[in-house]
Amino acid sequence: MNWTLLFDSLLLVYWVVVAIAIIAEDREPYDTIAWIAVLALLPAVGLVIYFFFGRDWEGWLAKQRWVREWTALRTPYMVSIHDRFAAFSAQRAERIAGTVGERVSTTIAATNTSPLLPATSYDIFPDGEEYFAALLDDLAQARESIHMEYFIWECDELTARVKAVLLDRLAHGVDLRILNDFVGSIWYDKRELRELAAAGAQVASDMTQLGRLNYRNHRKITLIDGVIAHTGGFNLGQEYIDGGKRFGAWRDTGLRLTGPIVVELAKLFADRWFEVKRESLYRDEFFRAEYVAVPDDALTAQVVAHGVEDAWESSRRALAIAIGQATRHVWIQSPYFIPDIATYDAMINAALSGVDVRFMMTEHPDKRIAFRAAESYYRPLLRAGGRIFRWTPGFLHAKSVTVDGTVSAVGTMNLDVRSLKLDKELMVWCYDEGVASRCEQIFESDMADCREITLEEVESWGWRRRFGNSAARLGSNVM
């Protein structure tokens, strides 16, 4: 037998199959060519890389039996809730007609089936001590259920305080479910979570499948009795208050919500819980916010969320549209700056058109490569007229945006490729000038502790630094 001929024939068949399979996925041309090259030139290693980083997760998800069961439970239940607020949604849609908010809200409703809903309270916390005091107080008053979903659950002074409150609530018969991201929490001691499980809590890890380890659940959600919700940038760890051993300070933004808008965050938790545990939480006992009386002065809010399986990349798309619709200013906070092409172009286009585009990130990084990659994006934005600030006291971890003083968003999504395209994220948009003004006040307060990066500074960097930044940028999809 001619083994060389056989090997060459099999290799040729492999190349043809790879080309057909990748082309059929209808990716962007440069993505298609890149994946064909990787799979063709590295037959064994390339398959491993594709398995972890390149698969069509939307197509994979559609084939799963549990997804059909999940859809059959979730869709009619959420439609029934949304129908109760159809009049409110229509009224508030008229109120924001012709504004940036109209385009953002329409996009979210179309891509996420998440309508405008009332928030009876919308409290923003830029300080960790104040935020966790509010969270612990809400947890201590829980009477029926607590659901908690976090990317990182550490084991330290703060989590000990949280654990003590949760153990007390379990002793009083409160139903407790905890979900943490497997990779995000893998480095931290689990003894406190085991203690809670032993006391009756249901504790589970999300995104544990081998092929999905590159795709994190980066959301942070706490739900109390179905009527109070917390989200934002804060994970559970003492460093989110004081900076821990690595940083002199920590700046983050947390959000506390009440009112019918809570059902959208309850939906996101129920979605993840169903996949992990196959238990349906689409029940009135966990969605009680819809029965809360809605005052005339209720705020208009909307939740947008996405994951790698979302073909619309809904949270990213809403942000890009908000930036593109801005006429006066766009102010964004994120610890990382590795944007996708569409979002980056939207920022540059806005700056070129005279919009006041400001981006704020941390001066002291937790990930050196991501920090270097961010610097590779500075020059075009600065040349277009944008402004870049770096927060100097410690680590800035906030994720927020405000546009034209009329709309704003706070949530979990960073301005990097991982958050914009790969991880499970959420943002809560609020269509209210008062809330937008509050976000702007926080941003301006943070500016007092920032160093502005100028075009002159960036152009003074030597070729080694510029090349290192460009090299770091190559790994943006795994940072």
C-alpha positions as CSV (number, residue, x, y, z in Angstrom):
1,M,0.0,0.0,0.0
2,N,1.2,3.5,-0.9
3,W,1.0,5.1,2.5
4,T,2.1,8.5,1.2
5,L,-0.7,8.5,-1.4
6,L,-3.2,7.5,1.2
7,F,-2.1,10.3,3.6
8,D,-2.2,12.9,0.8
9,S,-5.7,11.8,-0.2
10,L,-7.0,11.9,3.3
11,L,-5.4,15.3,3.8
12,L,-7.0,16.6,0.6
13,V,-10.4,15.3,1.7
14,Y,-9.9,17.0,5.1
15,W,-9.1,20.3,3.4
16,V,-12.1,20.2,1.2
17,V,-14.4,19.3,4.2
18,V,-12.9,22.1,6.3
19,A,-13.4,24.7,3.5
20,I,-17.0,23.6,2.8
21,A,-17.9,23.6,6.5
22,I,-16.4,27.0,7.3
23,I,-17.7,28.7,4.2
24,A,-21.2,27.4,4.9
25,E,-21.2,29.2,8.3
26,D,-21.5,32.6,6.5
27,R,-18.9,34.3,8.7
28,E,-17.2,37.6,7.7
29,P,-14.7,36.9,4.9
30,Y,-11.7,37.6,7.0
31,D,-13.0,35.3,9.7
32,T,-13.7,32.6,7.1
33,I,-10.2,32.8,5.6
34,A,-8.5,32.9,9.0
35,W,-10.3,29.7,10.2
36,I,-9.7,27.9,7.0
37,A,-6.0,28.7,7.3
38,V,-5.9,27.6,10.9
39,L,-7.7,24.3,10.2
40,A,-5.8,23.6,7.0
41,L,-2.3,24.4,8.2
42,L,-2.7,22.8,11.7
43,P,-4.9,19.8,11.1
44,A,-4.8,18.4,14.7
45,V,-4.1,21.5,16.7
46,G,-6.5,23.6,14.5
47,L,-9.4,21.3,15.4
48,V,-8.7,21.8,19.1
49,I,-8.5,25.6,18.7
50,Y,-11.8,25.5,16.7
51,F,-13.5,23.4,19.3
52,F,-12.8,25.9,22.0
53,F,-12.9,29.2,20.1
54,G,-14.6,28.9,16.7
55,R,-17.8,26.9,16.8
56,D,-21.2,28.1,15.7
57,W,-22.9,28.2,19.1
58,E,-26.1,29.6,17.8
59,G,-26.5,26.5,15.6
60,W,-25.4,24.2,18.4
61,L,-28.0,25.7,20.8
62,A,-30.8,25.3,18.3
63,K,-30.2,21.5,18.2
64,Q,-30.4,20.9,21.9
65,R,-33.5,19.2,23.2
66,W,-33.5,21.1,26.5
67,V,-33.7,24.4,24.5
68,R,-37.1,23.3,23.1
69,E,-38.3,22.5,26.6
70,W,-36.9,25.8,27.9
71,T,-38.6,27.8,25.1
72,A,-41.9,26.1,25.6
73,L,-41.8,27.1,29.3
74,R,-40.3,30.6,29.1
75,T,-42.0,32.1,26.0
76,P,-45.7,31.9,27.0
77,Y,-44.9,32.9,30.6
78,M,-42.9,36.0,29.7
79,V,-45.4,37.0,27.0
80,S,-48.2,36.9,29.7
81,I,-46.1,39.3,31.9
82,H,-45.2,41.6,29.1
83,D,-48.8,41.8,28.0
84,R,-49.8,43.3,31.4
85,F,-47.5,46.2,30.7
86,A,-48.2,46.7,27.0
87,A,-50.0,50.0,27.7
88,F,-47.1,51.3,29.8
89,S,-44.6,50.3,27.1
90,A,-46.6,52.0,24.4
91,Q,-47.0,55.2,26.4
92,R,-43.3,55.4,27.3
93,A,-42.3,54.6,23.7
94,E,-44.3,57.7,22.6
95,R,-42.5,59.8,25.3
96,I,-39.0,59.0,23.9
97,A,-40.0,59.1,20.2
98,G,-37.5,61.0,18.1
99,T,-34.7,60.6,20.7
100,V,-31.6,58.4,21.0
101,G,-33.7,56.3,23.4
102,E,-36.2,55.4,20.7
103,R,-33.6,53.8,18.5
104,V,-31.9,51.9,21.5
105,S,-35.2,50.7,22.9
106,T,-36.6,49.5,19.6
107,T,-33.3,47.6,18.9
108,I,-33.4,45.9,22.3
109,A,-37.1,44.9,21.9
110,A,-36.4,43.5,18.5
111,T,-33.3,41.5,19.4
112,N,-34.1,40.6,23.0
113,T,-37.9,40.5,23.2
114,S,-37.4,42.8,26.2
115,P,-39.9,45.7,26.3
116,L,-39.8,49.0,28.2
117,L,-40.9,48.3,31.8
118,P,-41.3,50.4,34.9
119,A,-38.8,50.7,37.6
120,T,-40.2,52.0,40.9
121,S,-36.7,52.6,42.1
122,Y,-33.3,52.8,40.4
123,D,-30.4,53.3,42.8
124,I,-26.8,53.7,41.5
125,F,-23.9,52.9,43.8
126,P,-20.4,54.1,42.8
127,D,-19.0,53.0,46.2
128,G,-18.5,49.3,47.2
129,E,-19.0,49.9,50.9
130,E,-22.4,51.6,50.3
131,Y,-23.4,49.1,47.7
132,F,-22.7,46.0,49.7
133,A,-24.4,47.5,52.8
134,A,-27.5,47.9,50.7
135,L,-27.2,44.3,49.3
136,L,-26.6,42.8,52.8
137,D,-29.6,44.7,54.1
138,D,-31.9,43.4,51.3
139,L,-30.6,39.9,51.8
140,A,-31.3,40.1,55.6
141,Q,-34.9,41.1,54.9
142,A,-35.6,38.2,52.4
143,R,-38.7,36.3,53.4
144,E,-39.2,33.7,50.6
145,S,-36.4,33.4,48.0
146,I,-32.9,34.6,47.2
147,H,-31.3,33.9,43.8
148,M,-27.6,34.9,43.3
149,E,-25.6,34.6,40.1
150,Y,-22.0,35.8,40.0
151,F,-19.0,35.5,37.8
152,I,-16.6,35.5,40.8
153,W,-17.5,34.3,44.3
154,E,-14.4,34.7,46.5
155,C,-13.8,33.5,50.0
156,D,-12.9,36.4,52.3
157,E,-14.2,39.0,54.7
158,L,-17.0,40.1,52.5
159,T,-18.2,36.6,51.5
160,A,-18.1,35.7,55.2
161,R,-20.6,38.5,55.9
162,V,-22.7,37.4,53.0
163,K,-22.6,33.8,54.1
164,A,-23.7,34.7,57.7
165,V,-26.8,36.5,56.4
166,L,-27.6,33.7,54.0
167,L,-27.3,31.0,56.7
168,D,-29.7,33.0,58.8
169,R,-32.2,33.3,56.0
170,L,-31.9,29.5,55.3
171,A,-32.7,28.9,59.0
172,H,-35.8,30.9,58.5
173,G,-37.0,28.9,55.5
174,V,-35.9,31.1,52.7
175,D,-35.3,29.3,49.4
176,L,-31.7,30.0,48.3
177,R,-30.1,29.3,44.9
178,I,-26.6,30.2,44.0
179,L,-25.0,30.1,40.5
180,N,-21.3,31.0,39.9
181,D,-19.3,30.8,36.7
182,F,-17.0,27.8,36.8
183,V,-13.9,29.4,35.4
184,G,-14.4,32.8,37.0
185,S,-14.6,31.3,40.5
186,I,-12.3,28.3,40.0
187,W,-9.4,29.9,41.9
188,Y,-11.3,30.6,45.1
189,D,-12.0,28.4,48.1
190,K,-15.4,26.8,48.1
191,R,-15.8,26.0,51.7
192,E,-18.3,28.8,52.4
193,L,-20.4,27.6,49.4
194,R,-20.2,24.0,50.7
195,E,-21.4,25.2,54.1
196,L,-24.4,27.0,52.5
197,A,-25.2,23.9,50.5
198,A,-25.1,21.8,53.6
199,A,-27.5,24.2,55.2
200,G,-30.0,23.7,52.4
201,A,-29.0,26.1,49.6
202,Q,-28.9,24.9,46.0
203,V,-25.4,25.7,44.7
204,A,-24.3,25.1,41.1
205,S,-21.5,26.1,38.7
206,D,-22.3,27.5,35.2
207,M,-20.5,27.0,31.9
208,T,-18.8,23.8,32.9
209,Q,-18.8,22.0,29.6
210,L,-15.3,21.5,28.2
211,G,-16.2,23.1,24.8
212,R,-17.6,26.2,26.5
213,L,-14.9,27.1,28.9
214,N,-13.8,30.0,26.8
215,Y,-17.3,31.5,27.1
216,R,-18.0,32.8,30.6
217,N,-21.2,33.8,32.4
218,H,-20.0,37.3,33.3
219,R,-23.3,38.5,34.7
220,K,-23.9,39.5,38.3
221,I,-27.5,39.2,39.6
222,T,-29.1,39.0,43.0
223,L,-32.9,38.6,43.3
224,I,-34.8,38.9,46.6
225,D,-38.3,37.7,46.9
226,G,-38.9,38.4,43.2
227,V,-39.3,42.1,43.9
228,I,-35.7,43.5,44.4
229,A,-32.8,43.0,42.0
230,H,-29.1,43.9,42.2
231,T,-26.7,44.0,39.2
232,G,-23.7,45.9,38.0
233,G,-20.0,45.4,38.1
234,F,-19.5,44.1,41.6
235,N,-18.6,40.5,42.1
236,L,-18.5,39.0,45.6
237,G,-15.1,39.7,47.2
238,Q,-13.6,42.1,49.6
239,E,-11.3,43.6,46.9
240,Y,-14.5,45.1,45.3
241,I,-14.7,47.3,48.3
242,D,-11.1,48.3,49.2
243,G,-9.0,47.1,46.3
244,G,-7.5,44.1,48.2
245,K,-3.8,43.3,48.1
246,R,-3.3,44.4,44.5
247,F,-4.9,47.9,44.3
248,G,-5.0,51.0,46.5
249,A,-8.7,51.5,45.7
250,W,-11.5,50.0,43.7
251,R,-14.1,51.9,41.7
252,D,-17.2,50.0,40.5
253,T,-20.8,50.7,39.9
254,G,-23.7,48.7,41.3
255,L,-27.4,49.0,40.6
256,R,-30.4,48.3,42.8
257,L,-33.8,48.0,41.1
258,T,-37.4,47.5,42.2
259,G,-40.6,47.3,40.2
260,P,-41.7,45.2,37.2
261,I,-38.3,45.6,35.5
262,V,-37.1,43.0,38.0
263,V,-38.8,40.3,36.0
264,E,-36.2,40.7,33.2
265,L,-33.4,39.9,35.6
266,A,-35.4,37.1,37.1
267,K,-35.8,35.8,33.6
268,L,-32.0,35.8,33.0
269,F,-31.4,33.8,36.2
270,A,-34.2,31.4,35.3
271,D,-32.7,30.8,31.9
272,R,-29.3,29.9,33.2
273,W,-30.7,27.8,36.1
274,F,-32.8,25.8,33.7
275,E,-29.8,24.9,31.5
276,V,-27.7,24.0,34.5
277,K,-30.3,22.2,36.7
278,R,-33.2,21.6,34.4
279,E,-35.5,23.1,37.0
280,S,-38.1,25.6,35.8
281,L,-38.3,28.8,37.8
282,Y,-40.9,30.4,35.5
283,R,-43.4,30.6,38.3
284,D,-45.2,33.5,39.9
285,E,-43.4,33.0,43.3
286,F,-40.2,34.2,41.6
287,F,-41.7,36.8,39.3
288,R,-43.8,38.9,41.8
289,A,-42.6,42.3,40.6
290,E,-45.4,42.4,38.0
291,Y,-48.0,42.7,40.8
292,V,-46.4,45.9,42.2
293,A,-48.4,49.0,41.8
294,V,-46.8,51.3,39.2
295,P,-46.7,55.0,40.2
296,D,-47.0,57.7,37.5
297,D,-43.4,58.8,38.1
298,A,-42.0,55.3,37.6
299,L,-38.8,55.3,35.6
300,T,-38.6,53.7,32.1
301,A,-36.0,50.9,32.0
302,Q,-35.1,48.0,29.8
303,V,-32.7,45.0,30.2
304,V,-30.6,43.8,27.3
305,A,-28.5,40.6,27.5
306,H,-26.5,38.4,25.2
307,G,-24.1,35.4,25.0
308,V,-22.0,33.8,22.3
309,E,-25.1,32.0,21.0
310,D,-26.9,35.3,20.4
311,A,-26.7,36.0,16.7
312,W,-27.6,39.7,17.3
313,E,-25.0,40.3,20.0
314,S,-27.8,42.4,21.5
315,S,-26.0,44.3,24.2
316,R,-23.2,45.2,21.9
317,R,-25.6,46.3,19.2
318,A,-27.6,48.5,21.5
319,L,-24.4,50.2,22.6
320,A,-23.2,50.8,19.0
321,I,-26.6,52.3,18.1
322,A,-26.6,54.5,21.1
323,I,-23.2,55.8,20.2
324,G,-24.2,56.3,16.5
325,Q,-27.3,58.2,17.4
326,A,-25.6,60.6,19.8
327,T,-25.7,64.3,18.9
328,R,-24.0,65.9,22.0
329,H,-21.9,63.5,24.0
330,V,-21.1,59.8,24.8
331,W,-19.3,59.0,28.0
332,I,-18.2,55.4,28.6
333,Q,-16.5,53.7,31.5
334,S,-14.9,50.2,31.3
335,P,-11.8,48.7,32.8
336,Y,-10.8,47.3,29.3
337,F,-10.7,48.8,25.9
338,I,-10.5,46.2,23.1
339,P,-13.6,47.0,21.1
340,D,-14.9,45.1,18.1
341,I,-14.8,46.9,14.7
342,A,-18.4,48.1,14.7
343,T,-18.3,49.6,18.2
344,Y,-14.9,51.2,17.5
345,D,-16.1,52.7,14.3
346,A,-19.2,54.1,16.0
347,M,-17.0,55.8,18.6
348,I,-14.7,57.2,15.9
349,N,-17.5,58.3,13.7
350,A,-19.2,60.1,16.6
351,A,-16.0,61.9,17.5
352,L,-15.4,62.9,13.9
353,S,-18.9,64.3,13.7
354,G,-18.3,66.6,16.7
355,V,-19.8,64.5,19.4
356,D,-18.0,64.7,22.8
357,V,-16.7,61.1,23.1
358,R,-15.0,60.3,26.4
359,F,-13.7,56.9,27.4
360,M,-12.5,56.1,30.9
361,M,-10.5,53.0,31.9
362,T,-8.2,52.0,34.7
363,E,-4.6,53.3,35.0
364,H,-3.6,50.2,37.1
365,P,-4.4,47.0,35.2
366,D,-5.2,43.5,36.5
367,K,-4.3,42.0,33.1
368,R,-1.1,43.4,31.6
369,I,-1.7,42.0,28.1
370,A,-5.2,43.4,27.9
371,F,-3.9,46.8,29.1
372,R,-1.2,46.8,26.4
373,A,-3.8,45.8,23.8
374,A,-6.0,48.7,24.8
375,E,-3.2,51.2,24.1
376,S,-3.2,50.0,20.5
377,Y,-6.7,51.5,20.0
378,Y,-5.9,55.0,21.5
379,R,-4.4,56.8,18.5
380,P,-7.3,56.7,16.0
381,L,-9.8,57.7,18.6
382,L,-7.7,60.6,19.8
383,R,-7.0,61.7,16.2
384,A,-10.8,61.7,15.6
385,G,-11.3,64.1,18.6
386,G,-12.2,61.6,21.3
387,R,-10.8,61.9,24.8
388,I,-9.3,59.1,26.9
389,F,-8.9,59.1,30.7
390,R,-7.3,56.6,33.1
391,W,-8.4,56.4,36.7
392,T,-5.3,56.6,38.9
393,P,-6.2,55.8,42.5
394,G,-6.5,52.0,41.9
395,F,-8.6,49.7,39.6
396,L,-11.6,51.0,37.8
397,H,-14.1,48.2,37.1
398,A,-17.3,50.2,36.4
399,K,-19.3,49.5,33.2
400,S,-21.5,52.4,32.3
401,V,-22.5,54.7,29.4
402,T,-24.5,57.9,29.2
403,V,-25.6,59.5,26.0
404,D,-26.8,63.1,25.4
405,G,-27.9,63.5,29.0
406,T,-31.1,61.5,28.2
407,V,-30.3,57.8,28.3
408,S,-27.8,55.7,30.3
409,A,-26.9,52.2,31.0
410,V,-25.2,50.3,33.9
411,G,-24.4,46.6,33.8
412,T,-21.7,43.9,33.4
413,M,-20.5,44.4,29.8
414,N,-16.9,45.6,29.4
415,L,-15.8,47.4,26.2
416,D,-13.7,44.4,25.0
417,V,-14.3,41.7,22.5
418,R,-14.8,39.1,25.2
419,S,-17.7,41.0,26.7
420,L,-19.1,42.3,23.4
421,K,-19.2,39.0,21.6
422,L,-18.2,36.0,23.7
423,D,-19.5,36.2,27.3
424,K,-22.9,36.3,28.8
425,E,-23.5,39.9,29.7
426,L,-26.3,42.3,30.6
427,M,-26.9,46.0,30.6
428,V,-29.8,47.9,32.2
429,W,-30.8,50.9,30.1
430,C,-32.8,53.8,31.7
431,Y,-34.6,56.4,29.6
432,D,-34.6,59.2,32.2
433,E,-32.7,62.5,32.3
434,G,-32.4,62.5,36.1
435,V,-30.7,59.1,36.0
436,A,-28.5,60.1,33.1
437,S,-27.5,63.3,35.0
438,R,-26.5,61.1,38.0
439,C,-24.3,58.9,35.8
440,E,-22.7,62.1,34.4
441,Q,-22.0,63.4,37.9
442,I,-20.3,60.1,38.8
443,F,-18.2,60.3,35.6
444,E,-17.2,63.9,36.2
445,S,-16.3,63.1,39.8
446,D,-14.1,60.2,38.6
447,M,-12.4,62.6,36.1
448,A,-10.9,64.5,39.0
449,D,-8.9,61.3,39.8
450,C,-7.9,60.6,36.2
451,R,-5.0,61.3,34.0
452,E,-5.9,62.3,30.5
453,I,-4.1,60.5,27.7
454,T,-3.2,62.9,24.9
455,L,-2.4,62.3,21.3
456,E,1.0,63.9,21.9
457,E,1.8,61.3,24.6
458,V,0.7,58.4,22.4
459,E,2.8,59.5,19.5
460,S,5.8,59.9,21.7
461,W,5.8,56.2,22.5
462,G,8.7,54.3,21.1
463,W,8.4,51.6,18.5
464,R,8.9,48.8,21.0
465,R,5.9,49.9,23.1
466,R,3.8,50.3,20.0
467,F,4.7,46.9,18.6
468,G,4.1,45.3,22.0
469,N,0.7,46.8,22.1
470,S,-0.1,45.6,18.6
471,A,1.1,42.1,19.4
472,A,-1.0,42.0,22.6
473,R,-4.0,43.0,20.5
474,L,-3.8,39.7,18.5
475,G,-5.1,37.7,21.4
476,S,-8.1,40.0,22.1
477,N,-10.7,37.3,21.7
478,V,-9.4,35.2,24.6
479,M,-8.6,38.1,27.1
